[in-house]
Amino acid sequence: MKCKLSIQEKLKDLRIEKGLSLQELAEQTGISRASLGNYETDDYKEITHKAIVTLANFYGVTSDYLLRLTENREQHRFPVDDLGLDDETVEILKSGKLNARLICEMIKHPEFTNFLTDMEIYVDNLAGMQFRNINKLIEQTRVRLQTKGVSDEDHYMKTLETASISEDNYFNNLLGNDIVKIAKDLRDSHVKDSETGDVTTPVDDILDSFEELKTADNATQAQMIMYSKLFKINFTKMDPYEFKTFTDILQRYSDLCKPVKGNGRGKKKK
């Protein structure tokens, strides 16, 4: 998952959320457009205390939020008891062992309420009685048919046998679907994060290279395809002089381009 946003990223996101250009923000805050632009640049480190306070007040967030001391935009002043969390849970959250950002995203997902409701039904055994009633009715029907001489191999008897509901299997499937839906949506929302794994694997790259090499018209073209994949270079952007210099350097210094030494297969030593 993406790590905490930098001050620069937060300032840019807040401005975009308000739909303001740098010039419009400058007019409304009294901070110069050039300074505001610098504040949103990754390599800009010095932001004055006055600018932080001014921008925090303008955006309706805390200075601590802009300074990355908290991920909460608002300052919350109320006892932990109001959240309904017990001491052990509070300690676990404070320990940093859990990914709090992921927990927050899960809770905010629209399907999380359904997941929690389904789990509550399962934990409280609210549906258990109904499942047992249905299963007893099915079993009694099977027993009555057996006393009348109906074989267990009868199609209707087999249908009744498979109609019994396993409470655990039912909720395993239900809760599993709930949590997988949440997990997939969260993964999709972070697909462009720098920490997210690539969809394309190294094996895919190798297979693609083999396919491209098959289409090469000659050895030189095949060699250029290999170099392109290996060094991630777009040769179409090179002028002829750059291309010749590049290949000369490879042939002179790269082991990949040096001819294989030896007598050759089938040759006899003199």
C-alpha positions in Angstrom: 0.0 0.0 0.0 1.0 3.6 -0.6 2.9 5.2 2.3 2.0 8.4 4.0 1.7 11.4 1.6 4.4 14.0 1.7 3.7 17.6 2.6 4.0 18.4 -1.1 1.5 15.8 -2.1 -1.0 16.8 0.6 -0.8 20.5 -0.5 -1.4 19.6 -4.1 -4.2 17.2 -3.4 -6.0 19.7 -1.1 -5.7 22.4 -3.9 -7.1 20.0 -6.5 -9.9 19.0 -4.3 -11.0 22.6 -4.1 -10.7 23.0 -7.8 -8.2 25.9 -7.6 -5.3 26.9 -9.8 -2.1 28.1 -8.2 -3.0 31.7 -9.3 -6.5 31.4 -7.7 -5.0 29.9 -4.5 -2.5 32.8 -4.4 -5.3 35.4 -4.6 -7.3 33.8 -1.8 -4.4 33.1 0.6 -2.1 36.0 0.0 0.9 33.7 -0.7 2.7 34.2 -3.9 2.0 31.9 -6.8 5.7 31.1 -7.1 5.9 30.0 -3.5 2.8 27.9 -3.7 4.2 26.2 -6.8 7.5 25.5 -4.9 5.6 24.1 -1.9 4.1 21.4 -4.2 7.5 20.4 -5.7 9.0 17.2 -4.5 12.5 18.6 -4.0 11.3 21.7 -2.1 11.9 21.3 1.6 11.6 24.7 3.2 8.0 25.9 4.0 7.6 28.7 6.5 5.6 28.3 9.7 3.3 31.1 8.6 2.6 29.5 5.3 1.8 26.2 7.0 -0.7 27.9 9.4 -2.3 29.9 6.6 -2.8 26.9 4.3 -4.0 24.7 7.1 -6.7 27.3 8.1 -7.6 27.9 4.5 -8.1 24.1 3.8 -9.8 23.5 7.1 -7.2 20.9 8.2 -4.7 20.8 11.1 -1.1 21.9 10.9 -0.2 18.5 12.2 -1.8 16.9 9.1 0.3 19.0 6.7 3.4 18.3 8.7 2.7 14.5 8.5 2.4 14.1 12.3 -1.1 12.6 11.8 -3.2 11.3 8.9 -6.4 12.9 10.4 -7.3 16.2 8.8 -9.5 17.1 11.8 -8.4 17.3 15.4 -10.5 14.8 17.4 -10.9 15.5 21.1 -12.9 12.8 22.7 -12.2 9.8 25.0 -11.3 6.5 23.5 -14.3 5.0 25.4 -16.5 6.8 22.9 -15.2 4.5 20.2 -16.2 1.4 22.1 -12.7 0.0 22.0 -11.4 -2.1 24.9 -8.0 -1.7 26.4 -6.5 -4.6 24.6 -7.7 -3.4 21.2 -6.3 0.1 21.9 -2.9 -1.3 22.8 -2.8 -3.4 19.6 -3.6 -0.3 17.5 -1.0 1.7 19.3 1.6 -0.9 18.9 1.9 -0.3 15.2 1.8 -4.1 14.4 -1.3 -3.6 12.3 -1.6 -1.7 9.1 -3.9 1.1 10.3 -4.2 2.7 6.9 -5.5 -0.7 5.5 -7.9 -1.1 8.4 -9.3 2.4 7.7 -9.8 1.7 4.0 -11.5 -1.6 4.8 -13.9 0.1 7.3 -14.8 2.8 4.7 -15.5 0.3 2.0 -19.2 0.1 1.2 -19.3 -3.7 1.5 -17.7 -3.7 5.0 -21.0 -3.2 6.8 -22.4 -6.2 5.0 -19.3 -8.2 6.0 -19.7 -7.2 9.6 -23.4 -8.0 9.6 -22.9 -11.4 8.1 -20.2 -12.1 10.6 -22.4 -11.0 13.5 -25.2 -13.3 12.3 -22.7 -16.2 12.2 -21.1 -15.4 15.6 -24.4 -14.9 17.3 -25.7 -18.1 15.8 -28.8 -16.2 14.6 -29.3 -18.4 11.6 -28.3 -21.7 13.2 -31.8 -22.6 14.5 -33.3 -22.1 11.0 -30.6 -24.3 9.4 -31.2 -27.0 12.0 -35.0 -26.9 11.5 -34.6 -27.2 7.7 -32.1 -30.1 8.1 -34.4 -31.9 10.6 -37.3 -31.6 8.2 -35.3 -33.0 5.3 -34.0 -35.9 7.5 -37.5 -36.8 8.7 -38.7 -36.8 5.1 -35.9 -39.2 4.1 -36.7 -41.5 7.1 -40.4 -41.7 6.2 -39.5 -42.6 2.6 -37.0 -45.2 3.8 -39.8 -46.9 5.9 -41.9 -47.0 2.8 -39.2 -49.0 1.0 -37.7 -46.2 -1.1 -34.1 -47.0 -1.9 -31.3 -44.6 -0.9 -30.2 -44.7 -4.6 -33.5 -43.2 -5.7 -33.1 -39.8 -7.4 -35.5 -38.1 -5.0 -33.7 -39.6 -2.0 -30.3 -38.4 -3.3 -31.8 -34.9 -3.9 -32.9 -34.8 -0.2 -29.5 -35.9 0.9 -27.7 -33.1 -0.9 -30.3 -30.6 0.2 -29.0 -30.5 3.8 -27.4 -27.2 4.6 -24.0 -27.0 6.3 -24.0 -23.8 8.4 -20.2 -23.6 8.4 -19.9 -24.1 4.6 -22.6 -21.6 4.0 -21.0 -18.8 6.0 -17.5 -19.7 4.8 -18.7 -19.0 1.3 -20.7 -15.9 2.3 -17.9 -14.3 4.5 -15.3 -15.3 1.9 -17.2 -13.5 -0.9 -17.6 -10.4 1.3 -13.9 -10.1 2.2 -12.6 -11.0 -1.3 -14.8 -8.2 -2.8 -13.3 -5.7 -0.4 -9.8 -6.9 -0.9 -10.0 -6.8 -4.7 -11.4 -3.3 -4.7 -8.7 -2.1 -2.4 -6.0 -3.8 -4.6 -7.5 -2.1 -7.7 -7.4 1.3 -6.0 -3.7 0.9 -5.3 -2.6 -0.6 -8.6 -0.7 2.5 -9.6 1.1 2.9 -6.2 4.9 2.6 -6.4 4.9 -0.2 -3.7 2.4 -2.3 -5.7 3.8 -5.3 -7.5 3.9 -5.2 -11.3 1.2 -7.0 -13.2 3.8 -8.1 -15.8 6.2 -10.7 -14.4 9.8 -11.2 -15.6 8.7 -14.5 -17.1 6.2 -12.5 -19.2 9.0 -10.2 -20.4 11.1 -13.2 -21.4 8.3 -14.9 -23.3 7.5 -11.6 -25.1 11.1 -11.3 -26.1 11.1 -14.8 -27.6 8.0 -13.9 -29.6 9.6 -10.7 -30.9 12.9 -12.4 -31.7 10.9 -14.8 -33.9 9.7 -11.9 -36.1 13.3 -10.5 -36.7 14.3 -10.5 -40.4 18.0 -10.8 -39.7 20.6 -11.2 -37.0 21.1 -7.5 -36.6 17.5 -6.8 -36.0 17.3 -9.7 -33.5 20.3 -8.3 -31.7 18.7 -4.9 -31.4 15.5 -6.5 -30.0 17.6 -8.2 -27.4 19.4 -5.0 -26.5 16.1 -3.1 -26.3 14.7 -5.6 -23.8 17.9 -5.9 -21.8 18.7 -2.2 -21.5 15.1 -0.7 -21.8 16.3 1.5 -24.7 14.1 2.8 -27.4 16.4 2.7 -30.4 13.9 4.6 -32.6 14.8 7.8 -30.7 18.6 7.4 -31.5 20.2 9.2 -34.4 22.5 7.1 -36.6 25.7 8.5 -34.8 24.3 7.6 -31.3 23.3 4.2 -32.5 26.7 3.4 -34.0 28.5 4.7 -30.8 26.3 2.5 -28.7 26.9 -0.6 -30.6 30.6 0.1 -30.8 30.8 0.4 -27.0 28.9 -2.9 -26.6 31.1 -4.8 -29.0 34.2 -3.5 -27.3 33.3 -3.8 -23.6 30.3 -6.1 -23.2 30.8 -9.8 -22.7 27.4 -10.3 -24.3 28.6 -9.1 -27.6 32.0 -10.7 -27.7 32.4 -13.8 -30.0 32.7 -17.1 -28.3 36.3 -18.3 -28.1 37.4 -21.8 -29.0 38.2 -24.1 -31.8 34.6 -24.6 -32.8 32.7 -27.8 -33.0 34.2 -30.4 -35.2 37.5 -28.6 -35.7 40.7 -30.4 -34.8 43.5 -28.9 -32.9 46.7 -28.5 -34.8 
